[in-house]
Amino acid sequence: MAKAKGTIFFCKECGYESSKWLGQCPGCKEWNTFVEAPAAPKSAAHTGISSRSTASGFAVPGRPKPQTLREIASDTASRKNTGFPELDRVLGGGIVAGSLVLVGGDPGIGKSTLLLQMCKNLTAVGTDVLYISGEESLHQIKLRADRMGEFSEKLMLLCETSLDVIGPVIEEMKPQVVIIDSIQTVYRESVDAAPGSVSQVRETTMALLQLAKGLGVSIFIVGHVTKEGTVAGPRMLEHMVDTVLYFEGDRHASYRMLRGVKNRFGSTNEIGVFEMGGDGLHEVPNPSQYLLNGRPQNASGSVVTCAMEGTRPLLLEVQALVCRTNFGQPRRTAAGTDYNRVNLLLAVLEKRLGMRLGECDAYVNIAGGMRINEPALDLGIVIAVVSSYRDLCVSDDTMIFGEVGLSGEVRAVSMADQRIAEARRLGFTTCILPKVSLKGLQKTGDMRLIGVDSVAEAMKAL
């Protein structure tokens, strides 16, 4: 590798550069985030979009010229379907030409499997796809592809880690979609650092961004995550790309969640649900039904509530267990929701309903492995705790949602129509919701709606 002269320090969170190490970043105010890296050469350090040929290091013919808004065509049909409706939902309707998409997730979760199946669907309709792997050999990819079925000749495979080789191949082939698996294995000869380091990830991602915008190629890059659950490398990596997708779930379980946390071409916080099988990933078109599978009948401490993930309503089971403590300090446990929020709701019950929860251990769980922090779950958690404390069963055909304030009041939440419609579709006949949300509701059929103003009213309604 060419030796770069000098070193610089920059922040892993926001990318702020400095000639010396600093304890606190002046840009994002975070502590101990500065790392040392070799200074990039001028040709690779310049990142202006107007200089695409020098930024990427590859020859992109033609010099771009500024255009007015009237000269730019509003092409609304530029999205390409992936063959996965769940993936299309998270992407905002399909793949946008010239976009750079980052797919992150734990090792073994199924990132490569998802993208290889997407390649199969795209090539089946005549899309040219180039799959570049820096972690697996062509034989390993072939073995995985054989389990998925027959692939079209439109799929081209390349095992390479040098961006100085990958770039010219992309320019020569000009495929419509490119997969880079993974960004931590790709390096540039001009950057004097090991593959996967902060400097290499930053420079290679910027070069791929310039290629995507300059050639109109959609590029998917796979990124490993750290033990904190974030993509390895500088935090600015997520700011550079157009879309960030996280593949979540327990790799020992069969279900996976694909979550969009950033999308310049659609709404964020959308999720797609998949099931891992022997021949690859299968879509779960009705995740609410899956999340309610195995729900106990006529059991205390079990309540069905509804959360919104983007534009999708999800029915969830909230479980609570309250029992006398054997210790001086009662235990509090929250799985799938915010621990501090659960403590706040328990304090509201003690103060407003006179329940002596300070003498009890309290355990709250969101069944199904989902993690939800939406305030609409508050009323469901409160009712589940009261149900377990008093050993009373909530009717199996009742769905509950609403935000609870510190005074015990029940506040309105957004998208009440969609929540009620999802409950009615799955056979629920009664819904307890904030009274203020009753105004302006659309036709709800034979659904029985009970509006409440406070937690005490909700208990009377049950």
Secondary structure, DSSP 8 states (H G I E B T S, - for coil): -----SEEEEETTT--EESS--SB-TTT--BS-EEEEE---HHHH---GGGHHHHHSS---S------GGGS---TT-EE--S-HHHHHHHTSSEETT-EEEEEE-TTSSHHHHHHHHHHHHHHTT--EEEEESSS-HHHHHHHHHHH----TTEEEEE--BHHHHHHHHHHH--SEEEEE-GGG-B-TTS-S-TTSHHHHHHHHHHHHHHHHHHT-EEEEEEEB-TTSSBSS-THHHHHSSEEEEEES-TTSSEEEEEEEEETTS-SS-EEEEEEETTEEEE-S-HHHHHTTT--SS-BTEEEEEEEETTEEEEEEEEEEEEE-SSSS--EEEESS-HHHHHHHHHHHHHHS---GGGEEEEEEETTS-----GGGHHHHHHHHHHHHHT-B--TTEEE--EE-TTSBEE--S-HHHHHHHHHHTT--EEEEEGGGGTT----TT-EEEEESBHHHHHHH-
